[in-house]
Amino acid sequence: MKQVQDAYIVAATRTPIGRSHRGYFRNTRPDDLLATTLKAALAQAPGLDPKAIEDIICGCAIPEAQQGLNVARIGAVLAGLPTSVGGITVNRFCASGLSAVQMAADRVRVGEAEVMIAAGVESMSMVPMMGNSPSLSPSIFEREGDVGIAYGMGLTAEKVARQWNVSREAQDAFALQSHQRAMAAQKAGEFSDEITPIEVTDRTANLETGESVARTRTVNLDEGPRPDTSLEGLAKLRAVFAARGSVTAGNSSQTSDGAGALIIASEKAVKQFGLTPLARFVSFASKGVPPEIMGIGPIEAIPAALRYAGLKQDDIDWFELNEAFAAQSLAVMNTLGLDPAKVNPMGGAIALGHPLGATGAIRSATVVHALRRKQLKYGMVTMCVGMGQGAAGIFERV
């Protein structure tokens, strides 16, 4: 890949991930979550002049309501950034945050910017999965091959499970492992470098006095991992997407709220502002697949990203494979022959949560810090994408 200059990640952080509807951030606006994360990223680059930031690119899968009206720009204003810093919101569903990283890095790599911010945000508590008023074109129902674009994500996971022969037992075992790895990583403090603690305020009404009671607390861990998860408990859950299916709430990703942000800079900016490069952005690929089996997207995207980078699969030391569903994760791993020890060593979305458009930025922060902590060279973030896509991005520790 011909490029003018390298793009370096000089800051990478994220919020804890909260469970949607009843979790940490059920009453926290996504634009406030984004603003807090932007300020935290800037705090990791104390020598950087904010006026040098060319633009903010923010991924969001359902950019409407509380996260509409160009949430990237609103987040920048709420974060107190100079008015000269622009903002654009982009949507590639589950890969929105990763696409934001890629787009920001590309602006630097081609010499159009010296400093960029890539981010992602999603509140699935405030904005529902399909948005407030979903409307698919009737034309997609006119041809049999197009109907899959209207399938629910769970149904596509069922189709993948059947076509790739992924058993219910294998899915549940994978889900259990996700929780066990996440709990172990939390206990060992392995998320501390990437997570910015967030203050949240809960308000309740005192019916006797008629007063509102506010309680503020600081959250610093992902809310999803469950220490009581067991194979026995998972086996008792009913399939929720097909009458005789195998995909359950227990072996699917959790709906969640969260945000992440990375500052990306050129070598010139690194030297000018005394910044510390954490990683280099190496390559990105997105590929389309049949919508009805959207979960296999990484099968196509991973080899393409490796090819663009001039790397082999064995060169990758750490894979963050978004666990939309255990069925599709196992299909991808088995088809490509990914080393299970390298895939989601600290758990994945089944345990940690999947705040849609934020996930790519969040998992990029995970990879950047994991490579440095473990002294590894190459890491990858990859995921399937609703309506039939896959995406993958590669990072190199520097």
KEKE-3310 file (N, C-alpha, C; in steps of 0.2 Angstrom, whole numbers, plus 5000, padded with zeros to 4 digits):
npx = (5004:5004:5009:5010:5014:5017:5004:5001:4995:4993:4986:4974:4958:4944:4927:4920:4910:4893:4878:4864:4849:4846:4858:4875:4875:4862:4855:4863:4868:4873:4880:4886:4894:4903:4909:4916:4925:4933:4939:4946:4955:4963:4969:4978:4988:4996:5005:4999:4993:4976:4971:4978:4971:4964:4951:4937:4932:4918:4911:4895:4881:4867:4863:4854:4841:4846:4859:4860:4860:4873:4883:4897:4902:4894:4899:4912:4911:4905:4915:4924:4933:4942:4933:4937:4940:4933:4919:4913:4901:4900:4894:4895:4888:4891:4905:4907:4915:4928:4929:4930:4942:4950:4947:4952:4965:4969:4968:4979:4989:4989:4993:4984:4981:4988:4985:4972:4956:4949:4934:4920:4903:4889:4873:4863:4853:4846:4843:4835:4839:4836:4833:4822:4812:4812:4813:4813:4817:4803:4807:4818:4811:4807:4816:4822:4836:4839:4832:4838:4844:4835:4834:4834:4847:4849:4843:4852:4863:4858:4857:4871:4876:4870:4874:4888:4890:4890:4888:4876:4881:4895:4894:4889:4900:4909:4904:4904:4918:4921:4916:4924:4937:4936:4932:4944:4953:4949:4950:4964:4968:4969:4962:4964:4973:4966:4954:4944:4939:4922:4911:4894:4878:4864:4847:4834:4817:4810:4796:4790:4794:4794:4805:4819:4832:4849:4863:4880:4892:4908:4912:4922:4924:4919:4902:4897:4903:4899:4901:4894:4891:4888:4890:4879:4869:4869:4864:4851:4845:4833:4832:4830:4828:4824:4813:4818:4831:4848:4854:4855:4851:4862:4873:4875:4880:4880:4868:4873:4880:4892:4908:4923:4939:4952:4968:4976:4991:5004:5021:5028:5019:5020:5034:5033:5025:5029:5024:5020:5021:5010:5006:5006:4995:4991:4984:4968:4953:4937:4924:4911:4898:4885:4870:4861:4870:4878:4887:4899:4907:4921:4929:4931:4936:4948:4959:4960:4965:4977:4983:4985:4993:5004:5007:5006:4994:4999:5007:5000:4998:4988:4971:4956:4941:4926:4913:4899:4890:4891:4891:4894:4907:4914:4913:4920:4933:4935:4935:4946:4956:4961:4971:4965:4970:4975:4964:4953:4959:4955:4942:4926:4913:4902:4903:4908:4901:4893:4892:4888:4891:4901:4910:4921:4931:4932:4938:4949:4956:4958:4967:4978:4983:4985:4995:5006:5007:5009:5020:5020:5019:5010:4993:4975:4959:4943:4927:4910:4897:4881:4869:4877:4893:4910:4924:4941:4955:4973:4985:5001:5013:5024)
npy = (4994:5010:5025:5041:5045:5038:5033:5036:5030:5039:5041:5032:5027:5022:5021:5012:4998:4998:4989:4989:4999:4995:4997:5005:5017:5020:5032:5041:5053:5049:5058:5065:5055:5053:5065:5065:5055:5060:5070:5063:5056:5067:5070:5061:5064:5076:5086:5090:5102:5107:5114:5109:5098:5091:5086:5077:5060:5050:5035:5028:5018:5019:5033:5044:5053:5055:5053:5058:5071:5074:5068:5068:5081:5088:5081:5086:5099:5099:5094:5104:5107:5117:5128:5127:5114:5101:5089:5073:5061:5044:5028:5012:5001:4989:4990:5003:5011:5006:5009:5023:5024:5020:5029:5041:5038:5036:5049:5055:5047:5050:5063:5074:5078:5081:5078:5069:5064:5048:5040:5032:5029:5024:5022:5010:5010:5022:5023:5013:4996:4995:5008:5022:5023:5012:5008:4999:4997:4992:4986:4977:4965:4960:4952:4936:4934:4946:4947:4943:4954:4960:4951:4948:4950:4939:4928:4927:4922:4910:4904:4903:4895:4883:4881:4880:4870:4872:4868:4869:4866:4869:4883:4887:4883:4892:4904:4903:4903:4916:4924:4919:4923:4936:4940:4935:4944:4956:4955:4954:4967:4971:4979:4991:5001:5005:5009:5023:5029:5033:5045:5043:5048:5043:5045:5046:5045:5052:5047:5050:5063:5070:5074:5074:5062:5062:5051:5049:5040:5032:5023:5009:4998:4985:4981:4969:4956:4940:4932:4921:4913:4898:4882:4874:4883:4891:4881:4880:4890:4896:4895:4910:4915:4906:4892:4879:4882:4886:4898:4908:4920:4919:4915:4925:4942:4956:4969:4986:5001:5013:5021:5026:5032:5038:5046:5051:5053:5061:5058:5070:5077:5070:5073:5087:5090:5082:5069:5052:5038:5025:5014:5009:5012:5000:4993:4991:4983:4980:4969:4963:4951:4938:4944:4936:4928:4936:4935:4929:4938:4942:4931:4935:4948:4947:4940:4949:4961:4957:4954:4967:4972:4965:4954:4938:4927:4921:4930:4939:4943:4945:4944:4954:4948:4952:4947:4945:4934:4918:4908:4913:4918:4906:4900:4908:4907:4893:4891:4899:4895:4901:4904:4899:4903:4916:4923:4935:4936:4942:4940:4943:4951:4944:4943:4956:4965:4974:4989:4993:5004:5010:4999:4996:5006:5005:4992:4994:5002:4992:4983:4991:4994:4981:4975:4983:4980:4967:4966:4963:4961:4963:4967:4963:4970:4964:4961:4955:4963:4970:4967:4961:4962:4962:4967:4972:4978:4982:4983:4989:4987:5000)
npz = (5000:4995:5003:5011:5023:5040:5052:5068:5084:5097:5109:5118:5123:5133:5139:5153:5149:5149:5154:5144:5147:5161:5166:5170:5163:5159:5161:5156:5143:5127:5120:5130:5135:5125:5125:5137:5135:5124:5131:5140:5132:5126:5138:5139:5130:5134:5129:5117:5107:5106:5095:5084:5080:5067:5063:5070:5069:5071:5075:5074:5076:5075:5072:5078:5087:5104:5100:5088:5075:5071:5081:5083:5081:5091:5102:5102:5105:5117:5124:5125:5115:5103:5092:5080:5077:5068:5065:5061:5059:5056:5049:5049:5054:5065:5063:5064:5073:5071:5057:5058:5065:5054:5044:5050:5052:5038:5033:5039:5034:5020:5021:5023:5035:5051:5064:5071:5078:5082:5085:5094:5098:5107:5113:5118:5127:5126:5112:5102:5095:5081:5079:5080:5071:5060:5043:5030:5012:5002:4990:4992:4996:4984:4977:4979:4983:4990:5001:5013:5019:5027:5038:5055:5067:5075:5068:5057:5064:5067:5055:5051:5061:5058:5045:5046:5055:5069:5085:5099:5111:5109:5107:5119:5127:5122:5126:5140:5142:5137:5148:5158:5155:5154:5167:5174:5168:5173:5186:5187:5183:5170:5162:5165:5160:5148:5151:5156:5171:5175:5181:5187:5189:5199:5201:5212:5218:5233:5240:5251:5255:5243:5237:5226:5226:5224:5219:5217:5209:5205:5191:5185:5179:5166:5165:5161:5163:5171:5186:5190:5179:5171:5163:5165:5168:5156:5148:5151:5145:5134:5116:5106:5094:5084:5083:5085:5087:5091:5096:5109:5123:5131:5123:5115:5110:5122:5123:5124:5132:5128:5125:5115:5111:5101:5098:5084:5075:5065:5061:5061:5069:5081:5085:5085:5096:5106:5108:5113:5104:5103:5095:5078:5064:5053:5042:5034:5030:5022:5018:5008:5011:5009:5015:5023:5030:5038:5049:5045:5040:5044:5039:5026:5027:5035:5028:5018:5024:5030:5018:5012:5021:5020:5028:5036:5043:5054:5059:5067:5084:5093:5092:5092:5090:5087:5097:5091:5090:5098:5088:5076:5079:5081:5069:5061:5067:5066:5052:5047:5054:5066:5080:5095:5108:5105:5102:5108:5122:5134:5135:5126:5117:5121:5135:5139:5132:5118:5112:5099:5087:5094:5097:5088:5090:5104:5105:5098:5107:5116:5110:5107:5119:5125:5117:5120:5134:5134:5127:5113:5095:5083:5082:5079:5075:5072:5065:5061:5052:5052:5039:5030:5030:5033:5043:5046:5055:5057:5069:5074:5087:5093)
capx = (5000:5008:5006:5014:5017:5014:4999:5003:4990:4996:4981:4968:4955:4937:4923:4918:4904:4887:4873:4859:4842:4847:4865:4878:4874:4855:4853:4869:4867:4878:4885:4890:4899:4908:4913:4920:4930:4937:4943:4951:4960:4967:4973:4984:4993:4996:5008:4996:4989:4970:4970:4981:4967:4960:4944:4935:4927:4915:4907:4888:4877:4860:4864:4848:4839:4851:4865:4859:4862:4881:4885:4904:4903:4892:4904:4918:4909:4904:4922:4927:4938:4942:4928:4941:4940:4927:4917:4908:4898:4900:4890:4895:4885:4896:4911:4908:4921:4934:4930:4932:4949:4953:4947:4956:4972:4970:4969:4985:4993:4990:4996:4979:4980:4994:4982:4965:4953:4944:4930:4914:4899:4882:4868:4857:4848:4842:4841:4834:4843:4834:4831:4815:4807:4815:4809:4816:4814:4800:4810:4822:4807:4805:4820:4824:4843:4839:4828:4842:4846:4830:4834:4836:4854:4849:4842:4858:4867:4856:4859:4878:4877:4868:4879:4895:4889:4892:4883:4874:4886:4901:4892:4889:4906:4913:4901:4907:4925:4922:4915:4929:4943:4934:4933:4951:4957:4947:4954:4971:4968:4972:4959:4965:4976:4962:4947:4944:4933:4917:4906:4887:4873:4858:4842:4828:4812:4808:4789:4787:4796:4793:4812:4824:4838:4855:4868:4885:4897:4912:4912:4928:4924:4914:4897:4894:4905:4896:4905:4890:4890:4890:4887:4873:4865:4868:4861:4844:4842:4829:4833:4826:4827:4821:4809:4822:4837:4854:4856:4852:4854:4868:4878:4875:4883:4875:4867:4877:4882:4899:4912:4930:4942:4960:4971:4981:4996:5009:5028:5029:5016:5023:5040:5032:5021:5032:5019:5023:5017:5008:5005:5005:4990:4995:4980:4961:4949:4930:4922:4904:4896:4878:4867:4858:4875:4882:4892:4905:4911:4928:4932:4934:4940:4954:4964:4962:4969:4983:4987:4986:4999:5010:5008:5003:4990:5003:5011:4996:4999:4982:4965:4950:4936:4920:4908:4892:4887:4896:4890:4898:4914:4917:4913:4926:4939:4937:4936:4952:4961:4963:4973:4960:4973:4976:4957:4950:4962:4952:4935:4924:4907:4897:4904:4910:4896:4894:4889:4887:4895:4907:4914:4927:4935:4934:4942:4956:4960:4961:4973:4984:4986:4987:5001:5012:5007:5012:5026:5018:5020:5004:4986:4970:4952:4939:4920:4905:4893:4874:4867:4882:4899:4916:4929:4947:4961:4979:4989:5008:5016:5030)
capy = (5000:5017:5030:5047:5045:5033:5036:5033:5031:5042:5040:5027:5026:5021:5021:5005:4996:4997:4985:4994:4999:4995:4997:5011:5023:5021:5039:5046:5054:5047:5064:5066:5049:5054:5071:5063:5051:5064:5074:5058:5055:5072:5070:5056:5068:5083:5091:5092:5108:5105:5118:5106:5093:5093:5083:5071:5055:5046:5030:5027:5013:5022:5040:5048:5055:5058:5052:5061:5078:5074:5068:5069:5088:5089:5079:5090:5106:5097:5092:5110:5108:5123:5128:5125:5106:5098:5083:5070:5054:5039:5023:5005:4997:4986:4992:5010:5014:5004:5013:5029:5024:5019:5035:5046:5036:5038:5057:5057:5044:5053:5070:5079:5080:5079:5075:5067:5059:5043:5038:5028:5030:5021:5021:5006:5011:5027:5023:5005:4992:4997:5015:5024:5022:5008:5008:4995:4998:4986:4983:4971:4959:4958:4947:4931:4935:4952:4946:4942:4961:4961:4946:4950:4947:4932:4923:4926:4918:4903:4901:4902:4889:4877:4880:4879:4865:4874:4865:4872:4864:4873:4890:4888:4883:4898:4910:4903:4905:4923:4927:4917:4927:4943:4940:4935:4950:4962:4953:4955:4974:4971:4984:4998:5006:5007:5012:5030:5029:5038:5047:5043:5050:5040:5049:5042:5050:5050:5048:5053:5070:5073:5076:5070:5060:5060:5048:5049:5035:5031:5016:5009:4991:4983:4979:4963:4949:4937:4927:4915:4910:4891:4878:4872:4889:4892:4876:4880:4896:4894:4899:4916:4917:4901:4887:4873:4884:4885:4904:4911:4927:4918:4914:4931:4948:4960:4976:4990:5008:5015:5026:5025:5037:5037:5051:5048:5058:5060:5058:5077:5080:5067:5076:5094:5090:5078:5064:5045:5033:5018:5009:5012:5009:4996:4992:4990:4980:4979:4965:4961:4944:4937:4947:4931:4925:4941:4934:4926:4943:4942:4926:4938:4954:4946:4939:4955:4966:4954:4955:4974:4974:4961:4950:4932:4926:4919:4936:4942:4940:4946:4945:4956:4946:4954:4941:4946:4928:4913:4904:4916:4918:4899:4899:4912:4904:4886:4892:4902:4891:4905:4901:4901:4907:4923:4927:4938:4933:4945:4940:4947:4955:4940:4945:4963:4970:4977:4995:4994:5009:5011:4993:4996:5011:5002:4986:4996:5004:4986:4980:4995:4993:4974:4974:4986:4977:4960:4966:4959:4966:4965:4965:4965:4971:4962:4960:4955:4969:4969:4967:4957:4964:4961:4973:4971:4983:4979:4988:4987:4991:5004)
capz = (5000:4995:5008:5011:5030:5045:5056:5075:5089:5103:5115:5116:5130:5132:5145:5155:5145:5154:5151:5142:5150:5168:5168:5173:5159:5157:5161:5153:5136:5123:5118:5136:5136:5120:5127:5142:5132:5121:5136:5143:5127:5126:5144:5138:5126:5137:5125:5111:5106:5103:5089:5079:5078:5060:5063:5074:5065:5076:5073:5078:5072:5075:5073:5078:5094:5108:5097:5081:5074:5070:5088:5083:5082:5097:5107:5102:5108:5124:5127:5126:5110:5099:5087:5073:5076:5065:5067:5056:5061:5051:5051:5046:5060:5071:5062:5063:5077:5067:5051:5060:5065:5047:5040:5053:5050:5031:5032:5041:5030:5014:5022:5023:5042:5056:5070:5070:5083:5079:5091:5093:5104:5106:5119:5116:5132:5124:5105:5101:5090:5074:5078:5083:5066:5055:5037:5024:5006:4999:4984:4994:4996:4978:4974:4984:4986:4994:5008:5019:5022:5032:5043:5062:5067:5078:5063:5053:5068:5067:5048:5052:5066:5054:5039:5048:5060:5076:5090:5105:5116:5107:5108:5126:5130:5120:5130:5146:5141:5137:5154:5163:5153:5156:5175:5176:5166:5177:5193:5186:5182:5163:5158:5169:5155:5143:5154:5160:5176:5173:5186:5185:5195:5199:5204:5214:5221:5240:5239:5257:5255:5237:5235:5222:5229:5219:5221:5212:5210:5200:5188:5181:5176:5162:5169:5159:5165:5176:5189:5191:5173:5171:5157:5167:5168:5149:5144:5153:5142:5128:5110:5106:5087:5080:5087:5087:5086:5096:5098:5115:5125:5134:5119:5110:5113:5126:5121:5129:5131:5129:5120:5115:5107:5099:5094:5078:5073:5060:5064:5062:5075:5087:5087:5087:5102:5111:5110:5113:5100:5106:5090:5071:5061:5047:5036:5035:5024:5022:5012:5008:5011:5009:5021:5028:5035:5039:5054:5042:5037:5045:5035:5020:5028:5038:5023:5014:5029:5030:5011:5012:5026:5018:5033:5037:5049:5060:5062:5072:5090:5097:5088:5095:5086:5091:5098:5090:5093:5098:5082:5070:5081:5080:5062:5058:5070:5063:5045:5046:5058:5071:5086:5101:5113:5102:5100:5114:5128:5139:5134:5121:5118:5125:5142:5140:5129:5112:5110:5091:5084:5098:5098:5085:5094:5111:5105:5096:5113:5120:5106:5107:5126:5126:5113:5124:5140:5133:5122:5107:5089:5079:5084:5074:5077:5067:5066:5056:5051:5050:5032:5026:5029:5038:5043:5050:5055:5060:5073:5076:5093:5091)
cpx = (5004:5005:5012:5018:5014:5009:5000:4997:4994:4992:4976:4965:4947:4933:4922:4912:4899:4882:4867:4852:4843:4854:4868:4875:4867:4852:4858:4868:4873:4883:4889:4896:4905:4912:4918:4926:4935:4942:4948:4957:4965:4972:4979:4989:4994:5000:5005:4992:4982:4969:4973:4977:4963:4953:4943:4930:4925:4910:4900:4884:4870:4861:4858:4846:4844:4858:4865:4862:4870:4884:4893:4905:4900:4896:4910:4917:4908:4910:4926:4933:4937:4936:4931:4941:4933:4925:4912:4907:4897:4897:4892:4893:4890:4903:4912:4914:4927:4935:4932:4939:4953:4953:4951:4963:4974:4971:4976:4990:4994:4992:4991:4978:4986:4991:4974:4963:4948:4940:4924:4910:4892:4879:4863:4852:4843:4839:4841:4838:4842:4833:4824:4810:4810:4811:4814:4813:4810:4803:4815:4818:4805:4809:4823:4831:4843:4836:4832:4844:4841:4829:4836:4843:4854:4848:4848:4863:4865:4858:4867:4879:4875:4873:4886:4895:4892:4886:4881:4879:4893:4900:4892:4895:4910:4911:4904:4914:4926:4921:4921:4935:4942:4935:4940:4955:4955:4950:4961:4973:4971:4968:4960:4968:4971:4956:4948:4938:4928:4912:4899:4883:4866:4853:4836:4823:4810:4801:4786:4788:4795:4799:4815:4830:4844:4860:4874:4890:4902:4913:4919:4929:4919:4909:4895:4896:4901:4899:4901:4888:4892:4887:4880:4867:4864:4864:4853:4841:4838:4832:4828:4824:4824:4819:4814:4829:4842:4856:4852:4854:4860:4874:4878:4878:4878:4874:4869:4877:4889:4902:4919:4933:4950:4962:4976:4985:5001:5016:5030:5026:5018:5029:5038:5029:5024:5028:5023:5018:5016:5008:5005:4999:4992:4990:4973:4958:4942:4928:4914:4903:4888:4875:4864:4863:4880:4888:4899:4910:4919:4932:4935:4938:4947:4960:4966:4966:4976:4987:4989:4992:5005:5012:5004:4999:4994:5007:5007:4996:4992:4976:4959:4944:4929:4915:4901:4888:4892:4896:4895:4905:4917:4917:4919:4932:4941:4938:4943:4958:4964:4965:4969:4963:4975:4970:4954:4952:4959:4945:4933:4917:4901:4897:4905:4905:4898:4890:4890:4893:4902:4912:4921:4933:4937:4939:4949:4960:4962:4967:4979:4987:4989:4994:5007:5012:5011:5018:5025:5019:5014:4998:4981:4963:4948:4932:4916:4901:4886:4873:4872:4889:4904:4921:4935:4952:4967:4983:4996:5011:5023:5034)
cpy = (5006:5022:5035:5046:5040:5037:5032:5035:5033:5043:5036:5025:5024:5021:5014:5004:4995:4993:4990:4993:4999:4995:5004:5017:5024:5028:5044:5046:5052:5052:5066:5061:5051:5060:5069:5059:5055:5068:5069:5056:5061:5073:5065:5059:5075:5088:5093:5098:5106:5108:5114:5100:5095:5091:5078:5067:5051:5041:5029:5023:5016:5029:5045:5049:5058:5057:5054:5068:5079:5074:5069:5077:5090:5087:5083:5097:5104:5096:5099:5111:5115:5123:5126:5118:5104:5092:5080:5063:5050:5032:5017:5000:4995:4988:4999:5013:5012:5008:5020:5030:5024:5026:5041:5044:5038:5045:5059:5053:5047:5061:5075:5081:5078:5076:5075:5063:5055:5041:5034:5029:5026:5020:5017:5006:5017:5027:5015:5003:4995:5004:5016:5022:5018:5008:5005:4996:4992:4983:4977:4965:4956:4952:4942:4932:4941:4952:4946:4949:4963:4956:4950:4946:4940:4927:4922:4921:4911:4900:4899:4895:4882:4875:4878:4873:4867:4872:4870:4872:4869:4880:4891:4888:4889:4904:4909:4905:4913:4926:4925:4921:4934:4944:4940:4941:4956:4961:4955:4963:4975:4976:4991:5003:5009:5010:5018:5029:5035:5039:5047:5045:5047:5044:5045:5047:5047:5052:5051:5061:5074:5076:5071:5068:5058:5056:5047:5044:5035:5024:5015:5002:4990:4980:4972:4956:4946:4931:4920:4911:4902:4887:4876:4877:4891:4887:4876:4886:4893:4898:4904:4918:4912:4895:4882:4876:4883:4892:4907:4917:4925:4917:4920:4937:4952:4967:4980:4997:5009:5019:5024:5031:5036:5043:5049:5054:5056:5060:5065:5079:5077:5071:5084:5095:5086:5072:5057:5041:5027:5013:5013:5008:5006:4996:4991:4987:4979:4975:4964:4953:4943:4939:4941:4927:4930:4940:4931:4932:4943:4937:4930:4944:4952:4945:4945:4960:4963:4955:4962:4976:4970:4956:4943:4931:4925:4925:4940:4939:4941:4948:4948:4954:4948:4948:4943:4940:4923:4909:4907:4917:4911:4898:4902:4909:4897:4887:4894:4899:4896:4902:4903:4905:4914:4927:4929:4935:4936:4945:4944:4950:4951:4942:4952:4968:4972:4983:4997:4998:5011:5005:4994:5000:5008:4996:4988:4998:4997:4983:4984:4994:4986:4973:4977:4982:4970:4960:4962:4964:4968:4962:4967:4966:4969:4961:4959:4961:4967:4970:4964:4960:4961:4966:4970:4976:4980:4985:4985:4991:4994:5006)
cpz = (5000:4999:5009:5018:5034:5049:5063:5080:5095:5109:5113:5123:5128:5139:5147:5150:5150:5150:5149:5146:5157:5171:5170:5169:5156:5157:5159:5146:5133:5121:5124:5137:5131:5122:5132:5140:5128:5125:5139:5138:5126:5132:5144:5133:5128:5133:5119:5111:5103:5096:5083:5077:5072:5061:5068:5069:5070:5073:5077:5073:5071:5076:5073:5086:5098:5105:5089:5080:5074:5077:5088:5085:5089:5103:5108:5106:5115:5128:5128:5121:5106:5094:5080:5072:5074:5068:5062:5059:5056:5054:5046:5051:5065:5069:5062:5067:5073:5061:5053:5061:5059:5044:5043:5051:5043:5030:5034:5036:5023:5015:5022:5030:5046:5062:5069:5076:5080:5086:5089:5099:5102:5113:5117:5122:5129:5117:5104:5095:5083:5073:5080:5077:5060:5049:5031:5017:5004:4994:4986:4995:4990:4974:4980:4987:4990:5000:5014:5023:5027:5038:5050:5063:5070:5073:5059:5057:5067:5060:5048:5056:5062:5048:5040:5054:5067:5081:5096:5110:5115:5108:5115:5130:5128:5124:5137:5147:5141:5144:5159:5161:5155:5163:5177:5174:5171:5184:5193:5184:5175:5159:5160:5164:5150:5145:5157:5164:5174:5180:5184:5191:5194:5203:5206:5218:5228:5240:5245:5257:5249:5234:5230:5225:5224:5222:5216:5214:5204:5197:5184:5179:5171:5166:5167:5161:5171:5179:5190:5185:5173:5165:5159:5166:5160:5146:5145:5149:5135:5122:5109:5099:5082:5085:5089:5086:5092:5099:5104:5118:5129:5130:5113:5114:5117:5123:5127:5127:5132:5124:5120:5110:5107:5096:5090:5076:5068:5064:5066:5068:5081:5089:5089:5094:5108:5113:5110:5109:5103:5101:5083:5068:5054:5041:5039:5029:5026:5016:5013:5008:5011:5016:5026:5032:5036:5044:5051:5039:5038:5041:5028:5021:5031:5033:5019:5018:5029:5023:5010:5016:5024:5024:5032:5043:5055:5063:5067:5078:5094:5092:5093:5090:5089:5091:5097:5093:5093:5092:5077:5072:5079:5073:5059:5060:5066:5056:5043:5050:5063:5077:5092:5106:5111:5102:5107:5120:5134:5139:5128:5122:5121:5132:5143:5137:5122:5110:5103:5089:5088:5098:5095:5088:5101:5110:5102:5102:5116:5116:5107:5114:5127:5122:5117:5131:5140:5129:5116:5101:5085:5082:5079:5078:5071:5069:5060:5057:5049:5042:5028:5025:5034:5037:5047:5049:5059:5063:5074:5082:5090:5098)
residu = (MET:LYS:GLN:VAL:GLN:ASP:ALA:TYR:ILE:VAL:ALA:ALA:THR:ARG:THR:PRO:ILE:GLY:ARG:SER:HIS:ARG:GLY:TYR:PHE:ARG:ASN:THR:ARG:PRO:ASP:ASP:LEU:LEU:ALA:THR:THR:LEU:LYS:ALA:ALA:LEU:ALA:GLN:ALA:PRO:GLY:LEU:ASP:PRO:LYS:ALA:ILE:GLU:ASP:ILE:ILE:CYS:GLY:CYS:ALA:ILE:PRO:GLU:ALA:GLN:GLN:GLY:LEU:ASN:VAL:ALA:ARG:ILE:GLY:ALA:VAL:LEU:ALA:GLY:LEU:PRO:THR:SER:VAL:GLY:GLY:ILE:THR:VAL:ASN:ARG:PHE:CYS:ALA:SER:GLY:LEU:SER:ALA:VAL:GLN:MET:ALA:ALA:ASP:ARG:VAL:ARG:VAL:GLY:GLU:ALA:GLU:VAL:MET:ILE:ALA:ALA:GLY:VAL:GLU:SER:MET:SER:MET:VAL:PRO:MET:MET:GLY:ASN:SER:PRO:SER:LEU:SER:PRO:SER:ILE:PHE:GLU:ARG:GLU:GLY:ASP:VAL:GLY:ILE:ALA:TYR:GLY:MET:GLY:LEU:THR:ALA:GLU:LYS:VAL:ALA:ARG:GLN:TRP:ASN:VAL:SER:ARG:GLU:ALA:GLN:ASP:ALA:PHE:ALA:LEU:GLN:SER:HIS:GLN:ARG:ALA:MET:ALA:ALA:GLN:LYS:ALA:GLY:GLU:PHE:SER:ASP:GLU:ILE:THR:PRO:ILE:GLU:VAL:THR:ASP:ARG:THR:ALA:ASN:LEU:GLU:THR:GLY:GLU:SER:VAL:ALA:ARG:THR:ARG:THR:VAL:ASN:LEU:ASP:GLU:GLY:PRO:ARG:PRO:ASP:THR:SER:LEU:GLU:GLY:LEU:ALA:LYS:LEU:ARG:ALA:VAL:PHE:ALA:ALA:ARG:GLY:SER:VAL:THR:ALA:GLY:ASN:SER:SER:GLN:THR:SER:ASP:GLY:ALA:GLY:ALA:LEU:ILE:ILE:ALA:SER:GLU:LYS:ALA:VAL:LYS:GLN:PHE:GLY:LEU:THR:PRO:LEU:ALA:ARG:PHE:VAL:SER:PHE:ALA:SER:LYS:GLY:VAL:PRO:PRO:GLU:ILE:MET:GLY:ILE:GLY:PRO:ILE:GLU:ALA:ILE:PRO:ALA:ALA:LEU:ARG:TYR:ALA:GLY:LEU:LYS:GLN:ASP:ASP:ILE:ASP:TRP:PHE:GLU:LEU:ASN:GLU:ALA:PHE:ALA:ALA:GLN:SER:LEU:ALA:VAL:MET:ASN:THR:LEU:GLY:LEU:ASP:PRO:ALA:LYS:VAL:ASN:PRO:MET:GLY:GLY:ALA:ILE:ALA:LEU:GLY:HIS:PRO:LEU:GLY:ALA:THR:GLY:ALA:ILE:ARG:SER:ALA:THR:VAL:VAL:HIS:ALA:LEU:ARG:ARG:LYS:GLN:LEU:LYS:TYR:GLY:MET:VAL:THR:MET:CYS:VAL:GLY:MET:GLY:GLN:GLY:ALA:ALA:GLY:ILE:PHE:GLU:ARG:VAL)
# end
